[in-house]
Amino acid sequence: MNEKVSVIIPVYKVEKYIRRCIESILVQTYQNLEIILVNDGSPDNCPMICDEYARIDKRIKVIHKANGGLSDARNAGLKVFTGDYVYFFDSDDYIASNLIEIALNTAISSSSDLVIFNYYRVDENDNLLSTSNFNSGTYEIADHNRVDYIINKLAKYTLGWEAWNRLYKADIIRKNDLYFWDNKVIFAEDFGFSLNYALHANKITCISDALYYYLIRENSIMSQAAKEPRLSAAIELSKLMEDKINTSFINTILHKEYPILFYSIMYEQLRGVTKENYEKSITSIDDKEYFYKNLRRVIGRPLLLYKYYGLVRASVVFMICILLKTRSFNKLNIRILESYKKRWKISEVFEINKSKMSSKKRIFLIGSEDFNDIKGHHIAISEKEYLKNTFPEYSIIEITASEYKAFRHILSFIIKRRDLVCISSGGNLAKVNSLTDYIRRHVIKRYKKNRKVMFPQTIHYKSTKDGTLQEYQKDQDFINKSKKLILCVRDQSSYKLAKQYFKCKIVMMPDPILYSNYNNRFNFEREEAMLLLHSDMEGALSWQDKEFIENILRKYTKKIRFNDTILNSDISVFDREEVVDSFMQKIAKAQFVVTDHLHGMLFCAITQTPCIILPIYNEKIEEVYEWISKSNFIKIISDISELAERLEELSKIEKVEYDNTDILKGFDVLT
C-alpha cells in the first residue's frame, strides 16, 4: 500500500492531552501519512507544542488560525490536504497504533468509499466506560436504498456518525466539495458531515475492531445529559440537508421521501423532550413555520413511515407528530408523549428477557445499578452469578433502578405471587431520600405476599437532635408489615440492630462482591501503585494527607495510578461486564492499593492485591473486614503515620494467601 492518508487534527485548549494524541499518530504501523495540526487559536501552550512536533517529524504541517470552532478548524485542514484518504482525529483522544493500517487495508481490499470502526469511551483515569458495538458488514448503497441506510443505519446510530471513527475516500470529498457545516448553528456537526457524505458513498464497510479511545472528560458536555433538546439546531441541520437534496438530487427518491429524512434528523432531539421541558422546548424553536410544515408532511405520508419503520414504530412516530402539531401543551398531550417513550423502554427490557418471561420459575432482581458506580455494577454481576448458581432451575430477570422507576406500575401486572423478588444490595439501610431507599420500600409494600430477599445491607440509623432515629420508623413500618421477607445484613452490628428493629427473618451474609473470585484469572506483572480514593462526599482525606501517601508510595514504585469507583459517565448494563473486568484488571496490576473505599478493600481481596485501608472513621469497613480478616495481604491502619510500616510489611510477603471457602459458606443462608 502506497496511498497517502491525511490526518486532520483540530487543536484547541487541550494542552493536557495533545502530546498523547500526537504520539499515538506518530507511532502508527502505517507511515505514509500527512498530519495536519490545526491550531484553532488555542490560548494555552498548544501552538508551541504543535510547532515542536513539526520540527521533529516532517510529515506534520501546522496551521495557525483565529478561533472559529471545531467545524471551521476541520475545514481549514480540508482546504490543504493532499492525501488519497482522509482521517479526522480529535486532539484530546488517542488511537490504537494500527488504526490507519487496518482501516486503509479494509478500504482497499473491499473497494469501500468509507470504513467505519468501533471505539472505546474512557475517562481521565483510563477507565473503560463502554465500547461501541456497531453492526459489522459491507453495505452496498444505491438510489433505491440510500434513504433506508440514512434512517436505519446512520440516524438510528447502528453504525455511529462520528467523524473520527471513519476513514474517508478523498475523491468523494473533493469532487462533491464536502465540508463541515457550522457547529455553532447546527446540531452535531459530525452527524451533518456523515449525512452529507452518505449522499455520495456507494459502498461502506464497518469492521468490528475497536481502534479509537474517546475521552469523556469530567464535567464535559458529553459526560452529562443535555439539559434541553436542541430542536432549533436540529432544524437548521434539516434545512441544510433539504437544500443540498433540492440542489443536487432533484426528482430522486431522496427528494421525494425527504419528510422521513426530516424526522430521522430531528429524532435524537425529540427524544429529549420530556414533561418537564416540553413547553420550553417547543416555544424555543426559532423557525416554527418550517418545523410544523414538515410535521404535516410526515403525518401526510403514513405509508412512508410504515415502509421504513414498520407498523409499531411507525404508529408511535405518527402519534408523536400529531401531538407536536397540535401546538397544545395540555397535560394529556404530555402524558401521552411520555407514555410512548416509556413503551420503548419497556419493550427493550422485554426483548432482552423474552425467553425468561414465560418461565414458571422466575426471580426478579430489582434495583440494581445502571448509573456510574463500579461497585454497584459489580454487586449486580455477583448477585446474578450467585442466584444463577444457587437456583439453577430459575430464570433471573434483572430490573435496574432506572427501569424500575420508569415502569414500576406495569411490573405489578407482570410479577406473579409465585415469583421470588430480590432487592439488590444498596449498601446501607438508612440512606435518606435516595432512589435505593425509595425502591426498597416500594417493592416491600407492592409485593407483600411474594417471597422477598433483601440482599446484604449495613444498618446505621443516625440519631437526630431530639434523640429519634432518622428513617428508622419508616423502614420499620414497611418491613414489619411485609410477609415472607428475608433481610440479609453483612456485619454483626447490623445484625443486632435488625434483630432489635424488625420482625422479619434476619440472616448474616457476606457482601455480594465476595462471591466473585479472580484467582488465576489475571496473570500480570505487578508494577505500579494505585491510590483508590473517594472523590465524592464520602472522601475524608485532605490534600496534605494525599501528598504524604503519594510520597511514601514513590519509594516503592515510580508509577502511581489515581482512581475512584465513581466514574464520570453512566455505564450501560450491556457494557457492565467489560467495564468492570477492565477496572478489576487495573487493580490486579497494582503492586499495592491504598484506599479509603470499603469496596476498594473487597476488590483487592478477590483479586489478591496487597492493600492498605486508610483511617476514615467509617464504621462499615472494620466490620465487613471480618469476612476477609484471614488474608495476609490486607491491612487496616488506625493512623496515616502507620502507612510506611504496613507497606514495608506487604512488600515482604512472598505468597499472597486468600482462601474464600469460609466466605462462600456464608452465602448458604438462603438455601
VENCORNOR-V982497 format. One record per backbone hydrogen bond with DSSP energy under -1.0 kcal/mol. CO is the residue of the C=O (numbers start at 1). NH is the residue of the N-H. E is the energy in kcal/mol with one decimal. If there is no record, write none. Layout:
# VENCORNOR-V982497
co | nh | e
CO | NH | E
CO | NH | E
This chain:
# VENCORNOR-V982497
co | nh | e
4 | 84 | -2.8
4 | 85 | -1.7
5 | 34 | -2.5
6 | 87 | -3.0
7 | 36 | -3.3
8 | 89 | -2.2
9 | 38 | -2.7
11 | 40 | -2.6
14 | 17 | -1.7
14 | 18 | -2.4
17 | 21 | -1.9
18 | 22 | -2.7
19 | 23 | -2.8
20 | 24 | -1.8
22 | 26 | -2.2
23 | 27 | -1.6
25 | 28 | -1.2
31 | 33 | -2.4
32 | 5 | -2.0
34 | 7 | -3.5
35 | 61 | -3.2
36 | 9 | -3.0
37 | 63 | -2.9
38 | 11 | -3.2
39 | 41 | -1.3
39 | 65 | -2.3
45 | 49 | -2.2
46 | 50 | -2.7
47 | 51 | -2.1
48 | 52 | -2.1
49 | 53 | -2.0
50 | 54 | -1.9
51 | 55 | -1.6
53 | 57 | -2.5
57 | 60 | -1.6
59 | 35 | -2.3
61 | 37 | -3.1
63 | 39 | -2.8
69 | 73 | -2.2
70 | 74 | -2.4
71 | 75 | -2.5
72 | 76 | -1.7
73 | 77 | -1.4
74 | 78 | -2.0
75 | 79 | -1.3
77 | 81 | -1.3
84 | 170 | -2.2
85 | 6 | -3.1
86 | 168 | -2.7
87 | 8 | -2.6
90 | 93 | -1.6
94 | 213 | -2.8
96 | 99 | -1.8
97 | 29 | -2.4
98 | 102 | -2.6
99 | 103 | -2.7
100 | 104 | -2.8
101 | 105 | -2.3
102 | 106 | -2.0
103 | 107 | -2.3
104 | 108 | -2.4
105 | 109 | -2.5
106 | 110 | -1.9
107 | 112 | -1.7
113 | 169 | -1.4
114 | 205 | -2.6
115 | 167 | -2.3
116 | 207 | -2.8
118 | 211 | -2.1
119 | 132 | -2.7
120 | 214 | -3.5
121 | 129 | -3.7
121 | 130 | -1.3
122 | 216 | -3.2
123 | 126 | -2.0
127 | 123 | -1.8
130 | 121 | -2.9
137 | 206 | -3.0
139 | 204 | -2.4
142 | 145 | -1.0
142 | 146 | -1.0
145 | 149 | -2.1
146 | 150 | -2.3
147 | 151 | -2.5
148 | 152 | -2.9
149 | 153 | -1.7
149 | 154 | -2.1
150 | 155 | -3.4
153 | 158 | -1.0
153 | 159 | -1.6
154 | 157 | -1.3
158 | 135 | -2.0
165 | 117 | -1.9
167 | 115 | -1.8
168 | 86 | -2.5
169 | 173 | -1.2
170 | 174 | -2.7
171 | 175 | -2.9
172 | 176 | -1.5
173 | 178 | -2.1
174 | 177 | -1.2
182 | 185 | -1.7
182 | 186 | -2.3
188 | 192 | -2.1
189 | 193 | -2.2
190 | 194 | -2.5
191 | 195 | -2.5
192 | 196 | -2.3
193 | 197 | -2.8
194 | 198 | -2.1
197 | 200 | -1.8
197 | 201 | -1.6
202 | 141 | -3.1
203 | 113 | -2.7
203 | 114 | -1.1
204 | 139 | -3.7
205 | 116 | -2.8
206 | 137 | -2.4
209 | 118 | -2.3
211 | 96 | -3.0
212 | 120 | -3.5
213 | 94 | -1.6
214 | 122 | -2.4
217 | 220 | -2.1
221 | 224 | -1.1
229 | 231 | -1.2
230 | 234 | -1.9
231 | 235 | -2.3
232 | 236 | -2.1
233 | 187 | -1.5
233 | 237 | -1.7
234 | 238 | -2.2
235 | 239 | -2.4
236 | 240 | -1.9
237 | 241 | -2.2
238 | 242 | -2.5
239 | 243 | -2.5
240 | 244 | -2.2
241 | 245 | -2.5
242 | 246 | -2.9
243 | 247 | -1.7
244 | 248 | -2.8
245 | 249 | -2.3
249 | 252 | -1.5
252 | 256 | -2.4
253 | 257 | -2.6
255 | 258 | -1.1
258 | 262 | -2.6
259 | 263 | -1.9
260 | 264 | -2.0
261 | 265 | -2.1
262 | 266 | -1.9
263 | 267 | -1.8
266 | 270 | -2.5
267 | 271 | -2.0
270 | 273 | -1.6
274 | 278 | -1.4
277 | 281 | -3.0
278 | 282 | -2.2
279 | 283 | -2.4
280 | 284 | -1.3
282 | 285 | -1.3
287 | 291 | -1.8
288 | 292 | -2.9
289 | 293 | -2.0
290 | 294 | -2.0
291 | 295 | -1.7
292 | 296 | -2.0
293 | 297 | -1.5
294 | 298 | -2.1
295 | 299 | -2.6
296 | 300 | -1.9
298 | 301 | -1.8
301 | 305 | -1.7
302 | 306 | -2.3
303 | 307 | -2.1
304 | 308 | -1.6
305 | 309 | -2.8
306 | 310 | -1.6
310 | 314 | -2.1
311 | 315 | -2.2
312 | 316 | -1.8
313 | 317 | -2.6
314 | 318 | -2.8
315 | 319 | -2.3
316 | 320 | -2.5
317 | 321 | -2.5
318 | 322 | -1.9
319 | 323 | -2.5
320 | 324 | -2.6
321 | 325 | -2.2
322 | 326 | -1.4
324 | 327 | -1.2
330 | 334 | -1.7
331 | 335 | -2.6
332 | 336 | -2.4
333 | 337 | -2.4
334 | 338 | -2.5
335 | 339 | -2.4
336 | 340 | -2.0
337 | 341 | -1.6
338 | 342 | -2.5
339 | 343 | -1.9
340 | 344 | -1.3
341 | 345 | -1.5
342 | 346 | -2.8
343 | 347 | -2.5
344 | 348 | -1.7
345 | 349 | -1.7
346 | 350 | -2.5
347 | 351 | -2.1
348 | 352 | -2.0
349 | 353 | -1.9
353 | 357 | -2.0
356 | 359 | -1.6
361 | 395 | -2.4
362 | 420 | -2.2
363 | 397 | -3.1
364 | 422 | -3.3
365 | 399 | -3.1
366 | 424 | -2.8
368 | 401 | -2.7
371 | 571 | -3.6
372 | 567 | -2.9
373 | 377 | -1.8
374 | 378 | -2.6
375 | 379 | -2.4
376 | 380 | -1.9
377 | 381 | -2.1
378 | 382 | -2.7
379 | 383 | -2.9
380 | 384 | -2.3
381 | 385 | -2.2
382 | 386 | -2.6
383 | 387 | -2.7
384 | 388 | -2.4
385 | 389 | -2.1
386 | 390 | -2.6
387 | 391 | -2.6
391 | 394 | -2.1
395 | 363 | -2.9
397 | 365 | -2.4
399 | 367 | -2.3
400 | 404 | -2.7
401 | 405 | -2.0
402 | 406 | -1.7
403 | 407 | -2.2
407 | 411 | -1.5
410 | 413 | -1.7
411 | 414 | -1.3
411 | 415 | -3.1
416 | 419 | -1.5
420 | 364 | -2.7
421 | 453 | -2.3
422 | 366 | -3.3
423 | 455 | -2.3
434 | 438 | -2.2
435 | 439 | -2.8
436 | 440 | -2.5
437 | 441 | -2.0
438 | 442 | -2.5
439 | 443 | -2.8
440 | 444 | -2.1
441 | 445 | -2.2
442 | 446 | -2.8
443 | 447 | -2.4
451 | 421 | -2.7
452 | 486 | -2.3
453 | 423 | -3.1
454 | 488 | -2.5
457 | 490 | -1.8
458 | 429 | -3.5
462 | 470 | -2.6
464 | 467 | -1.9
468 | 464 | -2.8
471 | 475 | -2.2
472 | 476 | -2.8
473 | 477 | -2.1
474 | 478 | -2.1
475 | 479 | -3.1
476 | 480 | -2.3
484 | 452 | -3.0
485 | 505 | -1.5
486 | 454 | -2.9
487 | 507 | -2.2
488 | 457 | -1.5
489 | 509 | -2.9
491 | 495 | -1.8
492 | 496 | -2.1
493 | 497 | -2.2
494 | 498 | -2.8
495 | 499 | -2.2
496 | 500 | -1.6
497 | 501 | -2.5
498 | 502 | -2.8
505 | 487 | -2.9
507 | 489 | -2.5
511 | 514 | -2.1
512 | 515 | -2.1
513 | 516 | -1.5
518 | 521 | -2.2
528 | 591 | -4.5
529 | 561 | -3.3
530 | 594 | -2.7
531 | 563 | -2.3
532 | 596 | -1.4
536 | 539 | -1.6
542 | 546 | -2.0
543 | 547 | -2.2
544 | 548 | -2.2
545 | 549 | -2.5
546 | 550 | -2.4
547 | 551 | -2.1
548 | 552 | -1.7
549 | 553 | -2.4
550 | 554 | -1.8
552 | 555 | -1.4
553 | 556 | -2.1
553 | 557 | -1.7
559 | 529 | -2.2
561 | 531 | -3.0
563 | 533 | -1.7
565 | 374 | -2.9
575 | 579 | -2.6
576 | 580 | -2.9
577 | 581 | -2.4
578 | 582 | -2.1
579 | 583 | -2.0
580 | 584 | -2.6
581 | 585 | -1.9
582 | 586 | -1.4
583 | 587 | -1.5
584 | 588 | -2.4
585 | 589 | -1.3
587 | 590 | -1.4
589 | 527 | -1.5
592 | 530 | -2.3
593 | 612 | -2.5
594 | 532 | -2.1
595 | 614 | -2.8
597 | 601 | -1.5
598 | 602 | -1.5
599 | 603 | -2.6
600 | 604 | -1.8
601 | 605 | -1.8
602 | 606 | -2.2
603 | 607 | -1.1
604 | 609 | -2.7
606 | 518 | -2.5
610 | 593 | -1.6
611 | 635 | -2.5
612 | 595 | -2.4
613 | 637 | -2.2
614 | 616 | -1.1
620 | 624 | -2.1
621 | 625 | -2.3
624 | 627 | -1.6
625 | 628 | -1.6
628 | 631 | -2.1
633 | 611 | -2.9
635 | 613 | -3.1
639 | 642 | -2.2
640 | 643 | -1.6
642 | 646 | -2.2
643 | 647 | -2.6
644 | 648 | -1.9
645 | 649 | -1.7
646 | 650 | -2.4
647 | 651 | -2.3
650 | 653 | -1.3
660 | 664 | -2.6
661 | 665 | -1.3
664 | 667 | -1.3
665 | 668 | -1.6
668 | 671 | -1.7
